[in-house]
Amino acid sequence: MALTGLEIYKLLPRTNCKDCGQPTCLAFAMQLAAGKASLDACPHASDQAREALSAAASPPIALITIGVGDNAVQVGNETVLFRHEKRFEHPTAIAVSVDDTLPPTALAARVEAINNLVFERVGQTCRVDLVAIRNRSGEVNTFRNAVRVTAAATSRPLVLMSYDAACLAAGLEIAGQKRPLIWAATPENHQEVVPLAARYGVPLVVRAEGLETLATLAAAIGGAGHKELLLDTGTRDVAGLLADQTHIRRLAVQKRFRPFGYPTFCHIAGDDPVENVLDAAVGIAKYVAVLVIDTVDPADLLALVTWRLNIYTDPQRPVAVEPKLYAIGNPGPDAPVFVTTNFSLTYFCVAGDVEAARVPAYILAVDTDGTSVLTAWAAGKLTPEKITDALASAGVAEVVRHRRLIIPGSVAVLSGKLAELSGWEVLVGPRESSGIPAYLKEHWRP
Ligand code: SF4
């Protein structure tokens, strides 16, 4: 059970020395109780207090690492229910499955297809994170060979999926050094599977149907010392998935219910490929940490990684591009110059629509701290003064011989002052960037 702020306060030195950055020990205790501070910030806490406070000081959901090296994946460490409360720390790790029943060449080809599921979105590289090997055969040697082929064909961390401890042991003999995630310890097999996870020092999915059974099993395994756990309720219908994930997150974050203080796992494996993608999208939104899906169709994965990117962006840190002058195509001295902000999504929308217009052009991305056009205008971050400064610092006058700027239609109000300050003719473009091709066709004359 989590300690209250007052209970934590009684364990602190209560000298109000401020070395932790808080004005009083009580203020620090409140921060600690809310999971917003680390006990390490108080250099004067006694060992006894540290021990007593360890539960309060640790995040409500454990941080779990899968894999090793540059491709290792981290999940968990979450502290909030909604991202606007602070942020989500780690996006859902997406795993694509391979079956051990595939012939070696087909298996290697599928793994290669998974390796190639890499997408560029708004300047960021998004990819499938893990490869999950399903023990469909039930055969130890078949599973061992599949793990061998898969491990040789990918640098992605692996998920070894079997209920059979002997099969998992065979997979770990091959890939144990790569720190795979193993699925799953159940009420029936945990006495064989948990020692395996402990021997190889790998994270383990605990699977049980029903939240109470899952809590009991996770508490028993965690109490025995294995703390690198993920939770799988076994629910596969989307309503049940949503309910289970929400209950687990609420109990972990709001009640500090330790048996649920681990990231969650879900395998989406329905019969309808479209429904599978929709269910996976629900899982990504609420709050699956490792999600396995059985498709290598880039259209499915592009939808999911894009959705994930939107959900897990830190709302306090908009994704921004470098504020500068961008050349689209191969623009000459008569090319149009568009003004926009350095909010990544805005910039890439404008760039995409300029490309679609097939008119080489320049885009001046003004530094608005990564906010969109209207937000920046409302916050005083997209002003005639800032645009004029950006024009000068980017040297736009040196790359074009005309003196005409196209500003977003939604901030037409800036045009008069901007023309006066900059000395450039200011053209009011379309309100939405999708109107750029038509706008250029109708209005732009070099
Ligand atoms: Fe209190 Fe420790 Fe903070 Fe000093 S550093 S104010 S003793 S909590």
Boltz pocket constraint, residues with backbone or C-beta under 6 A from the ligand:
constraints:
  - pocket:
      binder: B
      contacts: [[A, 12], [A, 13], [A, 14], [A, 15], [A, 16], [A, 17], [A, 18], [A, 19], [A, 20], [A, 21], [A, 22], [A, 23], [A, 24], [A, 25], [A, 28], [A, 41], [A, 42], [A, 43], [A, 44], [A, 45]]
      max_distance: 6.0
